[in-house]
Amino acid sequence: MAITLEKVVETFYENLEKGKITGKKCTKCGAVEFPPVYACNSCGCWDMEWVEISGNAKLHSIVMPAPLSNKPEYKAMGKFAYGEVELEEGSRLNAVVRGINKKKRKEILEADALPVSVKAAIYQRDGFKTVVFDLVEE
Amino acid sequence: MNQTKLHPYQRGVSIIGVGCTPFMYTVDKEETNGLTEGELFGYAALKAMEDAGVNPQDVDFYFHGEASPLNNSNYLTPNIHVTNWFGMKGKASIHHSEACCTGYYAVEEAVNAVASGKYDCVLSGCVEFGDSVAVPNHPYRREKISMEKFLQTTAWLYDRAYTRSLMAGQELIYDDAAEWYKRTRGLTDEQMDDTLNWMCINNRRNASVNPLAIERKTYEELAKEMGFDNVMDYMRSPYNPKMGDFLRAGGLELKCDGAAAVVVCATELVDKYMGNKSHKPIEVLGIGCAACEATTPHFEVRATEEAVRQVYEITGVKPEEIDIFYANDFIITSHLVSAEIAGYLPFGEGWKYICEGRTAYDGDKPINTNGGRTSFGHAHAASGLADLYEAVHQMRGEAGDGQVKRLPKTAMLRGYGGAQNICTYIIRTAD
């Protein structure tokens, strides 16, 4: 496939406006890049196709926001944490996970429950939509 | 994660001279207020050349590093702005920035340039005004930059398309490594807190005997001044507040101003360049590099693992051969995490070495003997070469009151920064 100059970023955010969370899937090895980029970081192939993300994922680590790692605009998200998220499709990324406060983290850690299930959601920021994850209460 | 296989240098490269300014808050003192980029870089460059025994005309090329030249200096091509200051007018140079890792890539660039055979003798220097910004349209005046404004510019370290939008990558820099260490080694919250505090205490002890360090008052002295008999009670008190999930104020860099430089030459030409200098050259055995953008989970850990793997593979050096270790610790957790990944401290046991004071300059496993970023100071680009300056002085036995007990022969230095580059190298005193 020819390498094309494609507006991947704009398409990603336009898809969010349409309610779709999308990544790019490698046609050679099947790895999914999320967020989407030109080439596969698993095998190097640049023949990639758009794919909708299921949103099902696992949270592997939990870091709570603190004075250095919080911003006034984040308050609108309610209780949240940061952590390593693994998508069902295989990609791993650092992400925001809503529904976790210090008490909830303590419960999760004391139960030795990591990784816990989370689900992707589309979240409106100032002027654009982005992706966060929500803790799935099991 | 993708890996890189390194190949041997075309010829050996040795460090023959180092130079470093004191790390300073330049605008706070009459005698330093008004110093410019050319003056700081020029001082460090000439000190490195004097130390090497070379004349500026002997140097073929220079590399210039500054983390944030546009914001801090209103410079677009900062290597050119300083080029007339140290006797190398007309010689070529290049500027590079890898933010807080710049001073480590400064070594990578210089070594590659000589190892390739293109140049015989190269200068690599870095300068930063981390505590102030240039007053526009004035030839030398500067004004302080607040931490709040500084943090606004550090947002530019992160990818605009995705990372800033997704919010987590840039916020995890403060605590991700501590969370990872605590979880994978099974520490309690209290043990992790004590470990972070002891790193601050050890760094400050090291800085207290280093005349170039920006903060030399020990935490024991600070605790006493505030009425604490026990330094750990002070470290756990509101005088050292939690700024992160794990990180306390004492574990953050002291951003400041400074410059440092190194001169390297082909090992086969050491005698030609060093003349009657009596100190031994120090050979750069190898350099490993990796990078993990901030959306990558545990970016510091993963990139350090790869860079360390590369440098051990190409050099054949074993972890037990490392006598002294340096790590860019603008978030203090870095020096524990990287020392364990490098095998300098044993897996899962490094925190105990730190809490027992064994990693201070007078311990058996010294780390960051200059005081690290939290006490020596962090002039962002320049700090990496300041680490090398300290390592070289330790390896020569010229570190004064801060000299480690056993003369180090082999050192590892691990740079980190720029959301996030990693550059790790091993140096060894020539026989």
Interface residues (C-beta under 8 A of the other chain):
Chain A: V9 P35 N41 H60 S61 I62 V63 M64 P65 A66 P67 L68 S69 N70 Y74 Y82 G83 E84 V85 R92 L93 N94 A95 V96 L114 R125 F128 T130 V131 V132
Chain B: N2 A161 Y162 S165 L166 M167 A168 G169 E171 L172 Y174 D175 D176 E179 W180 R183 K242 M243 G244 D245 L247 L252 A294 T295 T296 P297 H298 F299
